[in-house]
Amino acid sequence: MLRMPTKGFSESIHRHNCDVEPFVDWVEASVLFLGDPVSRSDIVDRLIENSIYRDQEFAHKWVDIVFAELRRRIKALSQDVPIAIERSSIVRRTHWRERPAYSFCVALSMQVHYRENIPRPDFHIQGKLFEDLIAESLRANNWSVTSVGWSHETTRSIDSRVHELAAAIGEEEIAGAVGQWTEKHAKDSGLDLIIWQPFPDGRSGRPICLVQCASGENWDEKLHTPDLRTWQHLISFTTEPRRGLAMPFAPDHDDFRKKAGRDGVMLLLDRHRILHVRRGGAFPSTNLSRRLVDWTQDRIRHFPSE
């Protein structure tokens, strides 16, 4: 297995003090990237060896919770899941390279725990990959999508972005508003993607969502972005836009519900919503799949195993 992380893995004597999300990520990543089956006994042994649990019976009760959460995750993916639960073990059914989007999201989650092992990670590349993945996922779910986020590859000014964005969604750009309402060196004013539901008549009066793509562990601190008021000063929206956020993590039901109800969020995409697509065809695209595999391969070679 991969080395047991420390964050979220606390000593548990009379109550379970570990966090479900990172614990299941650790088990999931161990099976996915190392390829060896992981049994209930393997997990209990690691808990005892690392002094997280002292009593095996109590440790097995925690593993019950872990397996239940893993079953929920597998069910949420619905198909093409590269791991499975067979009796008392978790096994890999497909090599991680065959599921590049899933593997990329799991690696993003696990790098939080192994950051000290990763030499000079380029977060600009990571962010652009994640934004491209979200754009393809949303298009495969029948949304129209326009990219707004700044990157080293796309260094257009905020002026040009506002102009392109307004034209794409069929709304009017407010003349002179950029200079009045944005900072001189503004890049994207906190917005990565804008999505909307089009109609053949091309008219406005339909749902519009301004989406932040947050690939880092502090995703919940970005639920208030982008600033809707700023963008309403820049573009004359016919209908009031709402806010959305995408992240590669897999919070449990209660945590997801609490975060989804904050800061006027209309759309919250976690790992499993990102990976669930309705439209047929290749997802992700061949080009993006190759880029995701390359990034994931480079990242996971730094993940320490026991």
C-alpha positions, 0 to 999 in steps of 0.5 A: 500500500501507499504510505499512510498519510498523517493528516486526517489519520488520528489515534482512535481508542474509544471513538473513530477519529480518522476522516473518512474522505482522505482514508478512503482516498488512501485505500483507493489510490493504493489499489489503483496505482500499485495494482495489488489487492487490499483486504480488510485485514491489510487495512487493519494491520496498517492501522495497528502498525501505525498506532492509529488503533490498538484494538483489532475488533474496533479497527474492523468496525472502522473498516466497515465504514470505509468499505461502505463509503467505497461502495457509495463511490463505486455506485456513483461512478455507475460504470467503467470503474477500475476498482471493485470490492470482491468479498473482503478485498478491494481489487483493480480491474483496469489499469489506471492509464485506461481511466485517465480522468478518474486516475487524475482526480484521485492523484490530485486528491492524494498529492495533498498528503505527499507534497513534501515528496514532489519536487517543484510541482507546476500548479499552472499545468495542473490547473489548466488540465483540471479546467480542460477536464471540467469543460469536456465533462460539462460539454458531455453533459449538454452544457455550452461552455466557454473558457475564461480562466487565465493560464500561461498558454492563454494570456489574453487580457481581461478586456478581450475575455469579457468581449469574447464571453459576452459574444459567446453567450449572446449578452451585451458587454457594458462599454467602459466597465472593465476599466471601472470595475477591475484591477489594472492587471486583472487576469480572469477576475476569479472566473474559469468557465461560464456555462449555459443552456442554449436554445435554437432561437439564440435568445437570452433568458436561460440558466447561466453559471459562472464556474470556478475550477479548484484543483487544490485542497482549499477548494471550500475556501473558493465557494464564494468565487467568482464575484458575481457582482463584478461580472454583472458590472462587466456584462449586462446579463438578462438573467442573473447568473449563479455560481458553480465550483468543481473540485476533484475530491470526494466529500461524504454526503453530509460534507457535500450537502453543507458545502453545496448550500453555501455562498449562493452555489447553484452547481457543485461538481465533485469527482464523481459528478465530473466523471459521470457523463450523459453524451456518448463519444470519447471522454476525455478526448484523446488529446486530453487523455494523453496529457492526463496520463502524462501528468498522473504518471509524473505525479504518482512516481513520487508517492511513497509506498510501504 
